[in-house]
Amino acid sequence: MSYIIEHETWLKGHLKKRTGRRLDALKRGHGYGNQLYLEKIWWRLFGHFIGLHPEYEMLDWRGFPFYADFMWIIGSTRIVFEIQDFGSHVQNMDRVGHRRELNRGMFIQSLQCIIIYISLDELKENPELVLSMIRTILSPYMAVTEENISTFSKLDKQLMRLGAQQNRTLRPVDATRHLGISLKTVVKYMHQLVLKGKFRAISPGTSGRITRYEYIGSLNDPDLF
């Protein structure tokens, strides 16, 4: 299927899932530079948009929302892509704005996310160079099968919502009680959600036994609904 058709379908899917400020951010933010990156780089590398989220909402160190151009969730790895235009990111930025931009980059990395900055000028003038560098950076993650980053089942979403409601920490025994399903089933699905990058397994003792899971997705993640 062509890039144009797939991009339109993917974007409409995200627009349909969003409301309020998250919807406004997507409508405003997914502009020329972002679309150029998808067409010239992402599509040529992958040929699909599985696991890729445009204008992904995050909360900064002050609890204020901001939107990453793209967030790719692959297994337990989260990679942020920021397309930077000289005019909007440097030329018109004062000292305070520049400082905030650098702090945001450090904060994203403190969340154990990889962040990749891409020059819009380079993307326009030398896309092959950008493609080569992005391919090298992402090569360790490109072998993951689509099965591991596929859509989420009803039970997946129930577990994610429960994790979000329980201050991000979920014990399998609590999920069993809330959802009325067996512990074995809960553990099976939680393991899959760890692979999909929605939970992190926590083993507090020295035995290595997993006693709870931390929900690491966004509280406004469209996959919750």
N, C-alpha and C positions, 0 to 999 in steps of 0.2 A: 504494500500500500504506500502511496506517496506521502512525502513529508507534509504537504499542505493539508491533506485529509486527516492524517494522524494528529497533527498539531491542533487542528480545529476541534477534533473530538476530545483530545486531552484537555484543552483549555476550557471547553464548554463543561466538561465534567467537574473541573475545579470551581468554575463560576457557579455552577448549580449547587454545590455543597456549601458555599459561603454566604454569609450575611453581614450586614453592618460594616464596620471598619475594615474587616478582613476582605470583604468583597470590594470595597472602594480601593484598597491597597493593590489588589490584583488588577483592577481596571486601569489604575493610574500607572502602575509600575511595569507592567508587561509590555514594554514599548520596543522601539527599534533595536536598541542594543541587545536586549535579552533575546529577542526573536532571531537576530543575526547569529548569536551564539548557538542557539538551538539548531538552526539550519546548517551553519558552516562547520560546527564542531560536534555537538552532541549527536545529531541525527546520523552523521557519517560514522561515528564511533559505535553507536548502539542500534540505530534503526527502530527504536521504541522509546517510550517515556516512562516505563515502569519504575516506580520508586522515586521519581523526580517531582518535587513540589515547587511551584512558582510562588514568589513573594511569600515566603514561609515566615509566619509570625513567631518571634522569639521575645523573651523578656530580658532586658538588660540588668546590670547590677543594681539599678535603682528600682527595678520592678516595672519600668516603662516598656511598652511594646515597640519593637522595630521589625523590619521585614528584610530578610535576606533575599537576594535576587532568586536564588535557587537553593534548595536543600535536597540532596540525594541521600536517601536512606537505604543502605545496602547491608543486610545482616545487622550486626551491632555497630556498624560504622555509619557516621553521619558526616557528609561532606558539603560544605557551603561554597557556592560559586558567586562571586561578586563581579559584575561587569562595570568597570570604572571609566567614565568619560572625563577627560581632563577638565572640561568646562565646569561640570557640576561638582566634581570631587576635589579639585585643586584651585582652579582659577578664582572661583567665587567663595572660597572657604576662608574664614578668618581663623585666628589662632585657636580660639575656643572650639570651633567646629573641627579643625584638624586634630586637636587633642581628643575630642570625643570620638572621632573616626578611628584613631589608633587604639583608644581604650576599648571600643567595640570589637575590633579585631582580636585583641588580647582576651577579651571576655569570651568570645565565641570559642577560642582555643581552650580556655579554662573549662569549658563544658565538654571537653574531650571530642570536639569537632575539628575536622580538618577544614581549613579555609583557603580557598584559591582565588587570588585576585587576577582579573583578566583586563588588559587594556583594550578599550573599545577601538582606539586608533590602530593598534596592532591587529585587532580582529578584522578591521576593514582593509588594512593595507597588506597584511601578511598572514592570512588565515592558516596557511600550511604550517607555519612555524608554531602558531598557537595549537593547532591540531596535534603536531608532533609532541609538544611538551605535555599537553593534557593526556594524550595516550600513554606516555611514559609514567605520569603520576598515577593514573587510574588503572594501569595494567594489573596490579595485584587484586583488584576488585572486579575486573571484567569477566572473570571466569565463573562467578556465582550464577547459578541457573535461575531462570525466571520463576521456577517453582518456589524458590526461597523468598521472593519478593512479590508474590502474587497478591491478589485481592484478599480481603479479610472476611472470614465467615461470621455468622451471627454470634457464635460463641466467642470468637476472637474479640469482637467489639464489646460484648458484655464484660469480658475480663478486663479489657482496656478501660472501659468506663468505671468499673469497680475499682481498679487501681487508681484512677484519677480522683475518685471520690474518697478514697482511703488515705489521703495525704501522700499519694504516690507509692505507698508501701502496701503490698498485698501478700498475705500468707495463704498458701494453698488451702489450708483448713478453713479459713474464712470464706474463700471463694466457694468451697463445697457447701458450706452452710447457707450462703446467700443465694446460690444458683440451683441448689438441689441436685447436683451431679456428683459423681464419684471422685474421690481424690486422685485416682489413677488417670481419669479423663482430664482433670484440671492440670496435673503435672505434665501430661502429654502436650496440651495446648499451650501451656506456659513456656515449655521448651521451644515450641515453634515460634512463639512471639519473641523470645530472646533472639532467635536466628533472624527474625524479621526486623530487629532493631527497636522493638517497642518496650521491652523490659530488660532489666539487668538482674541476673541472679545474684543473691547475696548469701554468703556463707560466713557467718560471724565467728564461728569457732575454728578449732584446728582440725576438726574431723573432715572438713570439706563438704559436709552435708548442707544442702541448700534448704533454708528454712523460710525464706521469703523472697519476694521479687520487688524491684523498684521500677515503677512506670517512668520511662524516660522520654516519652513522646510529649508533644505540645498539648496543653489542656484544651486548645482550640483545634486540634488536629481533625481534619474532615473525616479521617478513618474512624473516628469515634462514633460517627452518626450514620 
